[in-house]
Amino acid sequence: MLDAVPRALFTGLATSALLKRLASRYGLRRANSFAHRFIAGESVDEAIRTAHALEQDGFTVTLDLLGEGVASLEAAAAATAAYVGTLDHIAPSGIGRNLSVKLTQLGLDVDPATAIDNLRRLLDAAEAQQFFIRVDMEGSAYTEATLATLETAWRIGYRNVGAVVQSYLRRSRADVERLNELGMPVRLVKGAYREPRDVAFQRKEEVDAAFVSLMEILLAAGTRPAIATHDPAMIDATRTFADGLGVAPDAFEFQMLYGVRRDLQASLVADGYQLRVYVPFGAEWFPYFMRRLGERPANVGFVLKSLWRERDSAN
């Protein structure tokens, strides 16, 4: 039923200036608000406080400064400066030095060469303060350009950067092998964008099978792989394969989003696994949240099911 929800509805909500103003005014003000469960706040200070609390509970973190793709070189430069400023703000806080970025914010749509220059500026600043930068993967239209940009940075000599691969893309096996050959750390996800059939697997069982296959390649031959999933079946498959291969729990990590399946997150840490939480924050949280729902309306159901499962496990 949720798959039938028009994508245009969420797109319209995301671009509504009135709703954005109301969301910014009220959505994150109450600690028990629905949005606050999944968004740390609008400021980096709020994100740092959230990260401190998570680390005290045994998790590691990566902060994700939310924002939209830019349409000008000036906006790309401003976004790059904002990322660098975020590094400067995080560094003295004592939390883990890990940041997630999107190349469309650095100007990939405007000029790929400029995006590489902006990424190098960010990586230089990150290297000086011992940060790791994870470049998130966006829709399939950006996959090759993103990987090519990362390869360029890697061949120049940057080693404080990692990639993301989406298991539902038909090309992803070749991409994992390509990144493994470089030695670049890979974060494996299922993928959340709506993609055509010739580009991506459409059935859940196909996506799951691809995820397991890629997970096995990464654990067997990858560099510090990150297995990002909230799916208990994928987690069990990862644990079983790692045990059978003799991969130590600290040789890879699981990753999940802030506020999703907190019960599962806690159980993995209790079992001795590393669990990194993606902590999104920023003034652009409302369009980000709406667009993520609009890209795949079934995500609404996933969030509601997650809340229900946690309620059941707490009773």
Secondary structure in CASP SS format (residue, H / E / C, confidence):
PFRMAT SS
TARGET T0000
AUTHOR 0000-0000-0000
METHOD secondary structure of the structure
MODEL  1
M C 1.00
L H 1.00
D H 1.00
A H 1.00
V C 1.00
P C 1.00
R H 1.00
A H 1.00
L H 1.00
F H 1.00
T H 1.00
G H 1.00
L H 1.00
A H 1.00
T H 1.00
S C 1.00
A H 1.00
L H 1.00
L H 1.00
K H 1.00
R H 1.00
L H 1.00
A H 1.00
S H 1.00
R H 1.00
Y H 1.00
G H 1.00
L C 1.00
R C 1.00
R C 1.00
A C 1.00
N C 1.00
S C 1.00
F H 1.00
A H 1.00
H H 1.00
R H 1.00
F H 1.00
I C 1.00
A C 1.00
G C 1.00
E C 1.00
S C 1.00
V H 1.00
D H 1.00
E H 1.00
A H 1.00
I H 1.00
R H 1.00
T H 1.00
A H 1.00
H H 1.00
A H 1.00
L H 1.00
E H 1.00
Q H 1.00
D C 1.00
G C 1.00
F C 1.00
T E 1.00
V E 1.00
T E 1.00
L E 1.00
D E 1.00
L E 1.00
L C 1.00
G C 1.00
E C 1.00
G C 1.00
V C 1.00
A C 1.00
S C 1.00
L H 1.00
E H 1.00
A H 1.00
A H 1.00
A H 1.00
A H 1.00
A H 1.00
T H 1.00
A H 1.00
A H 1.00
Y H 1.00
V H 1.00
G H 1.00
T H 1.00
L H 1.00
D H 1.00
H H 1.00
I H 1.00
A H 1.00
P H 1.00
S H 1.00
G C 1.00
I C 1.00
G C 1.00
R C 1.00
N E 1.00
L E 1.00
S E 1.00
V E 1.00
K C 1.00
L H 1.00
T H 1.00
Q H 1.00
L H 1.00
G C 1.00
L C 1.00
D C 1.00
V C 1.00
D C 1.00
P H 1.00
A H 1.00
T H 1.00
A H 1.00
I H 1.00
D H 1.00
N H 1.00
L H 1.00
R H 1.00
R H 1.00
L H 1.00
L H 1.00
D H 1.00
A H 1.00
A H 1.00
E H 1.00
A H 1.00
Q C 1.00
Q C 1.00
F C 1.00
F E 1.00
I E 1.00
R E 1.00
V E 1.00
D C 1.00
M C 1.00
E C 1.00
G C 1.00
S H 1.00
A H 1.00
Y H 1.00
T H 1.00
E H 1.00
A H 1.00
T H 1.00
L H 1.00
A H 1.00
T H 1.00
L H 1.00
E H 1.00
T H 1.00
A H 1.00
W H 1.00
R H 1.00
I H 1.00
G C 1.00
Y C 1.00
R C 1.00
N C 1.00
V E 1.00
G E 1.00
A E 1.00
V E 1.00
V E 1.00
Q E 1.00
S C 1.00
Y C 1.00
L E 1.00
R C 1.00
R C 1.00
S H 1.00
R H 1.00
A H 1.00
D H 1.00
V H 1.00
E H 1.00
R H 1.00
L H 1.00
N H 1.00
E H 1.00
L H 1.00
G C 1.00
M C 1.00
P C 1.00
V E 1.00
R E 1.00
L E 1.00
V E 1.00
K C 1.00
G C 1.00
A C 1.00
Y C 1.00
R C 1.00
E C 1.00
P C 1.00
R C 1.00
D C 1.00
V C 1.00
A E 1.00
F C 1.00
Q C 1.00
R C 1.00
K H 1.00
E H 1.00
E H 1.00
V H 1.00
D H 1.00
A H 1.00
A H 1.00
F H 1.00
V H 1.00
S H 1.00
L H 1.00
M H 1.00
E H 1.00
I H 1.00
L H 1.00
L H 1.00
A H 1.00
A H 1.00
G C 1.00
T C 1.00
R C 1.00
P C 1.00
A E 1.00
I E 1.00
A E 1.00
T C 1.00
H C 1.00
D C 1.00
P H 1.00
A H 1.00
M H 1.00
I H 1.00
D H 1.00
A H 1.00
T H 1.00
R H 1.00
T H 1.00
F H 1.00
A H 1.00
D H 1.00
G H 1.00
L H 1.00
G C 1.00
V C 1.00
A C 1.00
P H 1.00
D H 1.00
A H 1.00
F C 1.00
E E 1.00
F E 1.00
Q E 1.00
M E 1.00
L E 1.00
Y C 1.00
G C 1.00
V C 1.00
R C 1.00
R H 1.00
D H 1.00
L H 1.00
Q H 1.00
A H 1.00
S H 1.00
L H 1.00
V H 1.00
A H 1.00
D C 1.00
G C 1.00
Y C 1.00
Q C 1.00
L E 1.00
R E 1.00
V E 1.00
Y E 1.00
V E 1.00
P E 1.00
F E 1.00
G C 1.00
A C 1.00
E C 1.00
W H 1.00
F H 1.00
P H 1.00
Y H 1.00
F H 1.00
M H 1.00
R H 1.00
R H 1.00
L H 1.00
G H 1.00
E H 1.00
R C 1.00
P C 1.00
A H 1.00
N H 1.00
V H 1.00
G H 1.00
F H 1.00
V H 1.00
L H 1.00
K H 1.00
S H 1.00
L H 1.00
W H 1.00
R H 1.00
E H 1.00
R H 1.00
D H 1.00
S H 1.00
A H 1.00
N C 1.00
END
